[in-house]
Amino acid sequence: MKQRTKSLCDNKLVDNEESMNMLVASQISETARTQVIPELDAYTFAKLAGTANILSGTAATIVPGTTDVPALISAAEAEMDDNEVPYEGRILFVSPTCYNALKQKIERRIINSENNVNYNVEYLDDMRIIRVPSARFNTQITLAQPTAANGAGGYSLSGNAINFMIVHPSAVIKVMKWQDIRLFTPAQVPYANGYVANFRYVHDTFVFDNKVKGIYLHAGLTVSG
C-alpha cells in the first residue's frame, strides 16, 4: 500500500469567518481536485504501465494530422481480441495529443448545412474514451515525500509519455484502504493565522496475474508534461 500525506494552510481566518466557513470548504475541494486526484491518477497509470506482461505496441510519437491513430487503436483491439479479453466494457484512455490526432482522422458529414457541429468523440468501437492530462499520463513517476507541515509533496515524471491505454476493468482492482482529511483550526496552528488541512490516503492499484492481457499500452518516446 502507498501512504501519502498532503498539507494545505494559509486560509485567512477573517476571510473564512466572513464567508461562513465556505472559504475553507472551497479550498479543501480545490486542493483535492488540483493536487490529490492528479497524484492518485498518475500513480495508477504508472502502476498499470509498469505491470509485467501487459500488451503493448511499438512506442512512437503521435503527430496530429499525420499519425493514423484509429489504425493503432484497431491493432490494439485486435491483439486484445486474440487474447480473449472481453469486448464489452473496455475503456480507452488517451492523451490530449492522441485525442486531437484521433479526431483529425475521423471523417464527419454535415447534414442540411447544420451550423452546430460537435467534433467530440465520446466512444470508439463501443469503448468509452477518457482524456487524461499529460502530467498524469506517464509510464513512471517518482513520488516526493513532504518533509514539513507545509511540504510540497507531489510527484515528478520519470518515464515515457503514454499515448493511449486500453483497460478492461476486470483486470484491475483499485484499493482505497483508508482516506482521511484532518482540519486544524487557527488555535491549533502555531505558524499561521489560518486553517491547516491534512489529506491522508492509503491506497494501491493491482492487476490480476491471469488478466494482464486486459491492459494495452501504447507509449510515446519522450517524457510527458
C-alpha positions in Angstrom: 0.0 0.0 0.0 1.1 3.6 -0.7 0.6 6.1 2.1 0.5 9.7 1.0 0.1 12.9 3.0 -0.5 16.4 1.7 -1.0 19.6 3.7 -2.8 22.8 3.0 -2.6 26.0 5.0 -2.8 29.8 4.8 -6.6 30.1 4.6 -7.2 33.5 6.1 -9.1 33.4 9.3 -11.1 36.6 8.8 -12.0 35.8 5.2 -13.2 32.4 6.2 -15.4 33.8 9.0 -16.9 36.3 6.7 -17.8 33.6 4.2 -19.4 31.4 6.9 -16.7 28.7 6.6 -17.2 28.5 2.8 -13.6 29.6 2.1 -12.0 26.6 3.8 -14.5 24.1 2.4 -13.9 25.5 -1.1 -10.1 25.4 -0.7 -10.2 21.8 0.5 -12.2 20.8 -2.5 -9.9 22.7 -4.9 -6.8 21.2 -3.3 -8.2 17.7 -3.8 -9.0 18.5 -7.4 -5.7 20.0 -8.3 -3.2 18.1 -6.1 -4.6 14.9 -4.6 -6.6 13.5 -7.5 -3.8 14.1 -10.1 -1.3 12.3 -8.0 -3.6 9.3 -7.5 -4.3 9.2 -11.3 -0.6 9.5 -12.1 0.3 6.7 -9.7 -2.4 4.4 -11.0 -1.5 4.8 -14.7 2.3 4.3 -14.0 1.5 1.2 -12.0 -0.6 -0.2 -14.8 2.0 0.7 -17.4 4.8 -0.9 -15.3 3.0 -4.2 -14.9 4.8 -7.2 -16.4 3.4 -9.0 -19.5 0.7 -6.5 -20.4 0.0 -6.0 -24.1 1.9 -3.1 -25.8 2.6 -1.6 -29.1 5.7 -0.1 -30.6 6.5 3.2 -28.9 6.0 6.2 -31.2 5.4 9.9 -31.1 1.9 10.9 -32.1 1.7 13.7 -34.7 -1.8 15.1 -35.2 -2.7 15.2 -38.9 -0.1 12.6 -39.7 -0.3 9.6 -37.3 -3.1 7.2 -38.1 -4.4 6.8 -34.5 -7.5 4.9 -35.4 -5.3 2.2 -37.1 -3.1 2.0 -33.9 -6.2 1.6 -31.7 -7.7 -1.1 -34.1 -4.4 -3.0 -33.9 -4.6 -2.9 -30.1 -8.2 -4.1 -30.1 -7.3 -7.0 -32.4 -4.5 -8.1 -30.1 -6.8 -7.9 -27.1 -9.4 -10.0 -29.1 -6.7 -12.6 -29.8 -6.0 -12.8 -26.1 -9.7 -13.3 -25.4 -10.2 -10.0 -23.5 -13.9 -9.3 -23.2 -15.1 -6.9 -25.9 -17.7 -5.3 -23.7 -16.6 -2.8 -21.1 -13.2 -1.8 -22.4 -12.1 1.8 -21.6 -9.9 3.8 -23.9 -7.7 6.4 -22.1 -6.0 8.9 -24.3 -3.6 11.8 -24.0 -4.7 15.2 -25.3 -2.3 14.9 -28.3 -3.6 11.5 -29.1 -7.2 12.6 -28.8 -6.6 15.5 -31.1 -4.9 13.2 -33.7 -7.8 10.8 -33.4 -10.4 13.5 -34.1 -8.5 14.6 -37.2 -8.6 11.1 -38.7 -12.3 10.5 -38.2 -14.5 11.7 -41.1 -17.7 13.6 -40.5 -20.5 14.7 -42.7 -22.6 17.9 -42.2 -26.3 17.3 -42.9 -28.6 20.0 -44.1 -25.9 22.7 -43.5 -26.1 22.4 -39.8 -24.0 25.1 -38.1 -23.6 23.4 -34.7 -21.0 20.7 -35.3 -19.7 18.7 -32.4 -16.3 17.2 -33.1 -16.0 15.4 -29.7 -15.5 11.7 -29.8 -17.0 10.0 -26.7 -17.0 6.4 -27.8 -14.9 4.4 -30.3 -15.9 0.8 -31.1 -18.1 0.8 -28.0 -15.1 1.9 -25.8 -15.7 4.9 -23.7 -13.0 7.5 -24.3 -11.5 9.3 -21.3 -9.0 12.1 -21.9 -6.1 12.2 -19.4 -3.9 15.3 -18.9 -0.3 14.6 -20.0 1.1 15.4 -16.5 -0.9 12.3 -15.2 -0.2 10.0 -18.1 3.3 8.6 -17.9 4.8 5.1 -17.6 6.8 6.0 -14.5 6.6 8.6 -11.7 8.7 9.5 -8.7 6.8 10.4 -5.6 8.2 13.2 -3.4 7.8 13.0 0.3 6.7 16.1 2.3 9.2 16.9 4.9 7.4 19.7 6.8 3.9 20.6 7.8 3.5 22.6 4.6 5.7 20.3 2.4 5.1 20.3 -1.3 4.9 16.6 -1.8 3.7 15.7 -5.3 5.5 13.7 -7.9 7.8 14.1 -10.9 7.7 12.2 -14.3 10.5 9.8 -14.9 9.3 7.5 -17.7 7.7 8.0 -21.2 4.5 9.7 -22.1 1.5 7.4 -22.7 -0.3 7.9 -25.9 -3.2 5.7 -25.1 -4.1 2.8 -22.9 -7.0 0.4 -23.2 -8.1 -1.2 -19.9 -10.7 -3.8 -19.2 -11.9 -3.1 -15.6 -12.0 -6.8 -14.8 -8.2 -6.8 -14.9 -7.6 -4.1 -12.3 -8.5 -3.6 -8.7 -8.1 -0.2 -7.1 -7.9 -0.3 -3.4 -8.5 2.8 -1.2 -7.9 1.3 2.2 -8.1 4.5 4.1 -8.6 8.2 3.4 -8.8 11.0 5.9 -8.9 14.8 5.8 -8.0 16.4 9.1 -8.7 20.1 9.7 -6.8 22.0 12.2 -8.2 25.3 13.5 -6.2 28.6 13.9 -6.0 27.9 17.6 -4.2 24.6 16.8 -1.8 26.1 14.2 1.3 27.8 15.7 2.8 29.1 12.5 -0.1 30.6 10.6 -3.2 32.6 11.3 -5.4 30.2 9.4 -6.5 26.6 9.0 -4.5 23.6 8.0 -5.9 20.5 6.3 -4.0 17.3 6.0 -5.0 14.8 3.3 -4.0 11.2 4.1 -4.5 8.3 1.8 -3.5 4.6 2.0 -4.1 3.1 -1.5 -2.8 1.0 -4.2 -3.6 -0.5 -7.6 -3.3 -4.2 -8.5 -3.5 -6.1 -11.8 -4.7 -9.8 -11.6 -1.9 -12.1 -12.8 -4.3 -14.0 -15.0 -5.7 -10.9 -16.6 -2.7 -8.8 -17.5 -3.7 -9.0 -21.2 -6.7 -6.9 -20.2 -4.3 -3.9 -20.4 -2.8 -2.5 -23.6 -0.2 0.3 -23.5 0.9 2.5 -26.4 3.7 4.7 -25.1 5.5 7.7 -26.6 9.2 8.3 -27.0 9.6 11.2 -24.5 8.5 12.1 -21.0 5.1 13.8 -21.0 4.2 17.1 -19.5 
